[in-house]
Amino acid sequence: MSLGIIGGTGLTELNGLAVEKEKTLKTPFGAPSAPFVIGKFRGEKVIFLARHGRPHKIPPHMINYRANMWGMKKLGATRILSVMAVGGITKKMKPMRIVIPDQIIDYTYARKHTFFAKNLKEVTHIDFSHPYTPALRNDLIREAKKKKIKVVKTGTYGCTQGPRLESGAEILRMQSDGCDVVGMTGMPEAALAHELNLDYAGMAIVANWAAGKTDSEITMEDIHYYLAEGMKSAMLILSGFIRSE
């Protein structure tokens, strides 16, 4: 089984990956975000993709999620780990905290969100009760425990359209809906993984408090700082997780 890793803001390349080749794919859905980087990470085969491209320039609403996920499967990935930056909504979700979400709410619009759109023999549905594969989530949580890194073991990820950050009122609505963190890339990525029968889990690094959760203005300087600090712990978890595959 091959592991695919999709890196978001803060993870545009996988340090420690012994690159064997880069693969530029043509897909039925257009071009993926970047070439797929295939190699060995401490002896384990990994397929890595920078979600926002290399350099980091594709905004969340312009990412070709279908091409990215189709490409991962085409190259042999059977399990996908998504690394993503998020804003914290509820009290536990402090900057630099790592969250292993178990649920998701989709607030996006006008994204090409399914493979089941054309040339169908019949209308096709998927069960999306559990957006993140429980076994894969448990592997991440177990690895964090081994490394003595505190993670939040459950949480609901609210996916907004972007690229702007949310208003204070929007965050209040999301909190009322049950969201713990907010990001812009979780959907349709998670649903597409299910459509392709790929195991899928996420590791979210809280980079900032969401709008209205502090008196301070959200700045990119703060986001980059907290994300870089949180990514240090995330990489320790990721390193052990890959070896345990």
Beta strands, then each sheet from edge to edge (+ up, - down):
strand 1: 2-7
strand 2: 17-23
strand 3: 36-41
strand 4: 44-50
strand 5: 77-88
strand 6: 98-99
strand 7: 103-106
strand 8: 151-152
strand 9: 156-159
strand 10: 181-183
strand 11: 199-209
sheet 1: 2+ 3- 4+ 1+ 5+ 10- 9- 7-
sheet 2: 2+ 3- 4+ 1+ 5+ 11+ 6- 8-
end
